[in-house]
Amino acid sequence: MTFYNPERLKTAPLSRVPFGMYQMEEDDTKILKKYCDNLLNFEFKKDVKGTSICNSQEVYLCDADISNVLGNFIMPAMDDIAGTEYGTIKWGIKYAHLQCKRKGDFTPIHASGYSDFSFVCFVNFPYDIEEEMSMEYCKGSINPSPTKLQLIYPSPLTRVSVQDFVFSKADEGLIMIYPSAVMAQLLPFATSDEVQYVIWGSIEAQQQIGI
């Protein structure tokens, strides 16, 4: 397994919503997907769909294997994203769950609640984005993608603003980190019968180093 490489971090400090994106190497993404497969086959996995906002039949609490892999990338990324203002903070994953997203499933508008930052990790993309965008009801639309991640937040100019992110198979292993006060939703895909692994979680400041 490789570890965090800051050159792979994409940040948008001047965007309407500050966020950071980091894409794992292909080998690390395969390891993470294997751990997701293992969790689904684990007899004592914890089903949390009753307390999760995700509209999916299968939503499970992430185990240590998944959390440790994510932590290898999220924690160093946090030092780069928030390090200038919070340089003495030690960051930690507060909560993470695995959404097994199938055709028609979505994640409604939500915020992570009592945490400092939120994250979402797209382990795989079972659909082809061009095929999704070529569906009949997308033709002629000025906003044709039926499946996308949206960040939703207050705006000084309008009551609500939305920032769209459209991903493809080339983006597998992508982790997005954004402020926990920002709401997010993930729209459904329609052209694949395979499962997509999406990991949602929250990040909090656990302690101040040297204080």
C-alpha positions in Angstrom: 0.0 0.0 0.0 1.2 3.5 -0.8 0.4 6.4 1.4 -0.6 10.1 1.1 1.0 12.1 -1.6 0.2 15.8 -1.4 0.8 16.2 -5.1 -2.4 14.2 -5.7 -4.5 16.6 -3.6 -6.7 19.0 -5.5 -8.0 22.0 -3.4 -10.3 24.8 -4.2 -9.7 27.6 -1.6 -11.4 30.2 -3.8 -14.4 28.1 -4.7 -17.9 28.9 -3.4 -17.4 26.0 -1.0 -13.9 25.2 0.2 -13.1 21.5 -0.3 -10.3 19.1 -0.9 -10.2 16.1 -3.3 -7.6 13.3 -3.1 -7.5 10.3 -5.4 -5.9 7.1 -4.2 -3.6 5.1 -6.3 -5.2 2.2 -8.3 -3.6 -0.4 -6.0 -4.9 1.3 -2.9 -8.4 1.6 -4.4 -8.4 -2.2 -5.1 -7.4 -2.9 -1.5 -10.2 -0.7 -0.2 -12.7 -2.4 -2.5 -11.6 -5.8 -1.3 -12.2 -4.6 2.3 -15.7 -3.5 1.3 -16.3 -6.9 -0.2 -15.1 -8.5 3.0 -17.4 -6.4 5.1 -20.4 -7.5 3.1 -19.4 -11.1 3.6 -18.8 -10.7 7.4 -21.4 -12.5 9.4 -21.5 -9.9 12.2 -21.5 -6.7 10.2 -23.5 -3.9 11.7 -26.5 -2.8 9.6 -27.1 1.0 10.1 -29.6 1.7 7.4 -32.2 2.5 10.1 -30.1 5.4 11.3 -28.5 6.4 8.0 -29.8 9.0 5.6 -28.9 6.8 2.6 -31.8 5.4 0.6 -30.2 2.0 0.1 -31.1 -1.5 1.3 -27.5 -2.1 2.5 -25.7 0.4 4.7 -23.1 -0.8 7.1 -20.8 0.6 9.8 -17.3 0.6 8.4 -14.9 -1.8 10.2 -11.3 -1.1 11.2 -9.8 -2.2 7.9 -11.8 0.3 5.9 -11.3 3.1 8.4 -7.5 2.5 8.6 -7.1 2.7 4.8 -9.1 5.9 4.6 -7.2 7.3 7.6 -3.9 6.9 5.8 -5.1 9.5 3.2 -7.7 11.6 5.0 -5.6 12.6 8.0 -2.5 13.9 6.1 -4.9 15.6 3.6 -6.5 17.4 6.6 -3.1 18.8 7.6 -2.9 20.4 4.1 -6.5 21.5 3.8 -6.8 23.0 7.3 -3.2 23.0 8.5 -2.6 26.8 8.2 -5.4 27.7 10.6 -5.5 24.6 12.8 -1.8 23.5 12.7 -1.9 22.1 16.3 -4.9 19.9 15.8 -4.8 16.1 15.5 -7.6 15.0 13.3 -9.6 11.7 13.5 -12.4 9.9 11.7 -15.4 10.2 14.0 -17.8 8.0 12.0 -17.9 6.2 8.7 -20.5 4.0 7.0 -20.5 2.0 3.7 -23.4 2.6 1.3 -24.0 -0.2 -1.2 -25.7 2.0 -3.8 -27.6 0.3 -6.6 -29.6 1.5 -9.6 -32.2 4.1 -8.4 -30.6 4.5 -4.9 -29.7 8.0 -3.7 -28.5 9.9 -0.7 -30.9 12.7 0.2 -29.8 16.2 1.3 -28.0 15.9 4.6 -25.2 17.3 6.8 -22.9 15.2 9.0 -24.0 16.8 12.2 -21.7 17.2 15.1 -18.3 17.2 13.5 -15.8 19.6 11.9 -15.5 18.2 8.4 -17.3 15.6 6.3 -16.0 13.2 3.7 -17.2 10.9 0.9 -15.2 8.3 -0.8 -16.2 6.8 -4.2 -14.6 3.4 -4.2 -15.9 2.5 -7.6 -18.2 3.7 -10.4 -20.1 0.8 -12.0 -21.7 2.9 -14.7 -20.4 4.8 -17.8 -21.0 8.5 -17.4 -21.4 9.0 -21.1 -24.1 6.3 -21.2 -25.8 8.0 -18.3 -25.8 11.4 -20.0 -27.1 10.0 -23.3 -30.3 8.7 -21.8 -33.4 10.0 -23.5 -34.6 12.3 -20.6 -31.1 13.9 -20.5 -31.1 14.9 -24.2 -31.4 18.6 -24.7 -31.0 19.4 -21.0 -28.6 22.2 -19.9 -27.7 20.0 -16.9 -27.8 16.5 -18.4 -26.1 14.3 -15.8 -28.6 12.3 -13.8 -26.0 11.0 -11.3 -23.8 13.6 -9.5 -22.7 14.7 -6.1 -24.1 18.1 -5.1 -22.9 20.4 -2.3 -25.6 22.7 -1.1 -24.9 25.8 1.0 -26.2 29.3 1.8 -25.2 32.1 -0.5 -25.0 35.9 0.1 -26.5 36.5 -3.3 -29.2 33.8 -3.4 -30.9 31.8 -0.7 -29.2 28.6 -1.7 -26.4 27.7 -4.1 -25.5 24.3 -5.5 -22.1 23.0 -6.7 -22.2 19.9 -8.9 -19.5 17.2 -9.3 -19.8 14.7 -12.1 -17.5 11.7 -11.9 -16.5 8.8 -14.2 -14.7 5.5 -13.9 -11.4 7.3 -14.0 -12.3 8.9 -10.7 -12.5 5.6 -8.7 -10.8 6.0 -5.3 -11.6 9.6 -5.0 -12.0 11.2 -1.6 -13.7 14.5 -1.1 -13.5 16.5 2.1 -15.7 19.5 2.8 -17.0 21.5 5.8 -19.6 19.6 7.9 -22.0 22.6 7.8 -22.3 22.1 4.0 -25.2 19.8 3.0 -24.7 17.2 0.3 -26.7 14.8 -1.8 -25.9 12.0 -4.2 -28.2 11.4 -7.1 -29.0 8.0 -8.6 -27.5 6.2 -11.6 -29.8 4.3 -14.0 -27.7 2.3 -16.5 -26.0 -0.4 -14.4 -27.1 -3.3 -12.2 -23.9 -3.5 -10.3 -23.3 -2.1 -6.8 -21.4 1.1 -6.1 -19.5 1.4 -2.9 -19.7 4.9 -1.4 -18.3 5.6 2.0 -19.7 8.6 4.0 -18.0 9.8 7.1 -17.2 12.7 9.5 -13.9 14.1 10.7 -13.3 15.9 14.0 -10.5 17.6 15.9 -9.6 15.2 18.6 -6.9 17.1 20.4 -4.4 19.9 20.2 -0.8 18.7 19.9 1.6 20.1 22.6 -1.2 21.7 24.7 
